[in-house]
Amino acid sequence: MPPKAPITIAIIDDYDVVVSGVASMLDPYRDRVLVAELDADTALHDEVDVALYDSFAQPETDQDEIQVLIDNPRAHRVAVYSWNFHPELVGKARELGVHGYLSKALSARELVEAIEAVHAGERVFHDPPPRTRSRRQPAPGDWPGRGEGLTDRESEILALITQGKSNAEVAALTYLAPNTVKSYIQNLYRKIQVESRTQAVVWGVRHGFLPDHHRIDHWRGGP
């Protein structure tokens, strides 16, 4: 039998470093999953088997953007890739008709297997990831601020602050308690060595925390 063609995917998020990080993580599995394009928006250009929507630091229109992907005939199937498994978010995704809600706690191999299952017609909805992760097992992929020691969640909150969101808006978008948001903010202030929100926003602008909003064609020789 001739070898099976790899599944083509698009990776979608507002941040270049995020989509590039996921693509790099999947590179060793190019014979099974081939990245066709990276989008720092939702204007999908290529026809792909699976559109993988990364939820990092997405705004209130998140559900609208997912709906755009669902309605796009170029995306045969759509999966959300997220740390946030709040029941309301997962329920809304189901209502919109996504074919998968995949955990960022997955290893690259497990993510490839999940994408293959979505492509095969299964509806793949993972359980919430554990609240704590071993220091020896860092989160896969990449995000702005990782090199400065920010966790994925701290970076997401800083990105929302850099976009001009208030603490209340950050809490609503991340489905975290207001006091939890304050604790994250205190931690990230300490790590980036700032003392005020204004200083944090300036630091965020200088270090890539504003959305990129453009498309990266043909990741490393993809179709």
Disulfide bonds with the S-S distance in Angstrom:
none
